[in-house]
Amino acid sequence: MLVAILSIALVAFTPGGIAPSSAPAVLGGGGPDTYGYKYLDSDTTGSGAPTYNWVSIKGVGTEITTLLDDNTAGPFSVGFNFPYYWYNVNSVIVGSNGYITFGDATANASPFKAVPSTQKPNNQLAMLLSDLDCTTGASPNGSIWYWSNGADSFIVEYDSIAFWSTGGNNTFQVILTKADSSITFQYKEQSGAPYQGWGATNNQTGIENISGAIGLNYLSGATPSGNLLHPDLAVRFFPPDSSTLQIHDVGIRNAMNDRSGGLFAVNGRPLSFWAVVKNYGNQSEAAYQTHFKVTRQNNAVVFSDSMMTMASAPGETESLALGSTWRPVTNGTYILKIYTRLAGDMLAANDTVKLELRVVTMPALLSYDGGTPGSMWYFYSAGGGWGNRFVPPVYPCSVQSARVYLGMRSVPSSPYIAIFDDNGPAGTPGDTLYKATVNVAGDSWFTVTPSSPVVIGEGAFFVAAISVADSEPTFGMDSVPPLSFQKWEHFGGWSLDRDAGVRDFMANATISGPVGIFESVEPTPAPAPARIDVSPSPFRGLTTLRLLNPTGAEKAIELYDATGSVVRTLVLSRDRAILDGRQLADGVYFARVAEAEAPVAKVIVTH
C-alpha cells in the first residue's frame, strides 16, 4: 500500500518551471523572423520607430464580460480581412491572460510556453501573456473591450487588470492596422509583477504564425532587460514588403469533431470517418493522400483506408468523408490515426491527429481513463475544478449516473459533482442539469445518481467536480495514452484545459440509449448536373447549401441521414438554403436536390 500511495504524485496546480525560451538580443528592435517580420519600439530613436499614442475604446467598443481567470472568449469579428504572414485573418479569440489568437481557442495558462512555439495555442499575439486575473474580486475596476471601424482598424483593450495573487495594475492594447499590415502593442499602465516574478514561464510578449514555428519574441521573462514593459511604451511588428519564403505545408485541421477529441462508437454499428484538411502554406498543392487507420492499443491494425484530396490553394480547406466504414465487434480502447502525406511537406507537427476511440455496448460507461490515477492534482483556491466533455454515441440518451475520482490532501472536504449542458458561450459548460455534494475523506471513486435520468437529445454534456475549499480535494488524473483532449478546467470560468495534451481527468458517465440500433446505409442517388456546395462543413450551428450549377428548376434540397431517411427539406431561395444543425445528431448526412437525379453532397455535423 505504501508503494502504491507513493507512486501517485501530488501536484499543486500553480505556476512552475519549464525550459526558458530564447529572446532577441537587440534592444528596441528585432527580427527578421524566417518570414521577414521585424519589430521596433518607442524607446528606439530611429527611422520607423512607433510613437506611443493611446487609443481608448473603453465605453466606446464592445465589452467582453465573460473573461475571468484562465479562460477565453470569442470568436469576435475583426470587421475586415487582415493580412498576417502569408494569409488573411478575420476573427479573434481573446484570452484572459493577455493575448489574442486568430482562431485557436486552446487556453494559454501558467506555466506559459515560449512565443513563438509550436505548442498550442498558435497563431497568437501575446501582449502581456501572463497569469492575469480578470475576475471582479481581483480586478474590481477591470474590463476588456474590442472595437472595429469595419474597414481597416481593430483594437482589443485590457483596462486595469491585475496579476493573479500578486495584484498590480495593467492597462494595454493591441491595434491591427490593415493599411500597412502592422500590429501595435501599447502599454498605458504597468505596475506589479507576475506571481513568482518576471520569468520565462511567467510572462511572454511576441507574435507567432499559424503553426507557431515562425514568429518574434519581444520579451521573455526579464530578457532582454532593455525591453521591459513600462507605461507609455509602444511596440510595432511589421511584415516585409515581400517575402520569397515558400511554405509547403498541409495538415489535419480537425477530425471527427471540432477539436479532434476523444469519441465513442457503439459495438456492431458502422462508424463513418471524416476530417478537414487544410493547406497551411503559401503555395498551391496538388492532390495528396489522407489516411485513416484504427489500431488496438497493442498497435494491431483493425481498419485502414485512404482517399485523395483535391488540389488546394493556400489557406483552402477541404472536408473529407471516407467512403468506407468500420463496424467494430469488440469493446475496448482504440486509436484512430488520421494523417496526410504530401511530398516536401515542411511541418510534420500538423500532419497527424490521434484520437482516443472507445467502443461500447449500450448501456455504456463513457470514460477516457484507465481506472487508476497516475497523479492527484488540486487547486490552491476554492472554486477550482475540472470536467470532461462527452458527445454520446446515440441520441437521445439518458445519463443514469456520473462518477469522479477524488482524494483527500490533508483534511476532508465536500466538493460537488455536476452534469452540465454544453449551451454555455462557444459550447462551454452552461446550464446545470444535475448537481450533488459528496464528502471526500480519502481517495476513491465518488458516484452521484440523479433521481430521474438526465436526457441528452443533442450536442454534448459535461461531468465535472468543483472544489468549495482551498487545496481540497485532490482530483485524479491519468496520463496513459491515448488522451482524449476533452478535458476542461474551471477557475472563475470554464476553458479548455492547459494540460489536455498531457493528462485526462478521471470523470465518467453511465448512459443508456434507445432500444435497437439500425445499420447505417448511405443513399446512392445517380449523378446529375446539379451540384451542391456546403460551407462550412463540418459545422455545429448553421451552414449554407448552395447550388453550383443550377438549372432554375430546382425547388428544394433534401437532407438524408445515414439510413437513407429524409430528415430535412430545405426550400431554395436564390439557389441556396440555410441548414440549422443544432437539433441534428453528430455524424455524416447527405444532401441532394429534391425530385431530381443529382449527386449527393456530404454534410458533416459536429457539436
Sequence and secondary structure as in RCSB ss.txt:
>XXXX:A:sequence
MLVAILSIALVAFTPGGIAPSSAPAVLGGGGPDTYGYKYLDSDTTGSGAPTYNWVSIKGVGTEITTLLDDNTAGP
FSVGFNFPYYWYNVNSVIVGSNGYITFGDATANASPFKAVPSTQKPNNQLAMLLSDLDCTTGASPNGSIWYWSNG
ADSFIVEYDSIAFWSTGGNNTFQVILTKADSSITFQYKEQSGAPYQGWGATNNQTGIENISGAIGLNYLSGATPS
GNLLHPDLAVRFFPPDSSTLQIHDVGIRNAMNDRSGGLFAVNGRPLSFWAVVKNYGNQSEAAYQTHFKVTRQNNA
VVFSDSMMTMASAPGETESLALGSTWRPVTNGTYILKIYTRLAGDMLAANDTVKLELRVVTMPALLSYDGGTPGS
MWYFYSAGGGWGNRFVPPVYPCSVQSARVYLGMRSVPSSPYIAIFDDNGPAGTPGDTLYKATVNVAGDSWFTVTP
SSPVVIGEGAFFVAAISVADSEPTFGMDSVPPLSFQKWEHFGGWSLDRDAGVRDFMANATISGPVGIFESVEPTP
APAPARIDVSPSPFRGLTTLRLLNPTGAEKAIELYDATGSVVRTLVLSRDRAILDGRQLADGVYFARVAEAEAPV
AKVIVTH
>XXXX:A:secstr
 HHHHHTSEEEEES          SSSSEE   SS  EEEETT  STT         TTTSEE     SS EEEE
EEEEEEEEETTEEEEEEEEETTTEEESS      SS   SS SSSS SEEEEEEE EE STTT TT EEEEEE S
SSEEEEEEEEEEETTTEEEEEEEEEEETTTTEEEEEEEEEES  TT S TTTEEEEEE SSSSSEEEEEETTBSG
GG   TTEEEEEE  S        EEEEEESSTT   EEEETTS B  EEEEEE SSS B   EEEEEEEETT  
EEEEEEEE   B TT EEEEE S  B   S EEEEEEEEEE TT S GGGSEEEEEEEEE SSEEE SS SS SE
EEEESSTTEEEEEEE  SSSSEEEEEEEEEEE SSS B  EEEEEES SGGG   SEEEEEE  BSSSEEEEE  
SS EEE SS EEEEEE SBTTBSEEEEE  SS  S EEEEESSEEE TTTTT EE EEEEEE  S          
   S  EEEESSSBSSEEEEEESS  S   EEEEE TTS EEEEEE BTTEEEEE TTS SEEEEEEETTS    
EEEEE  
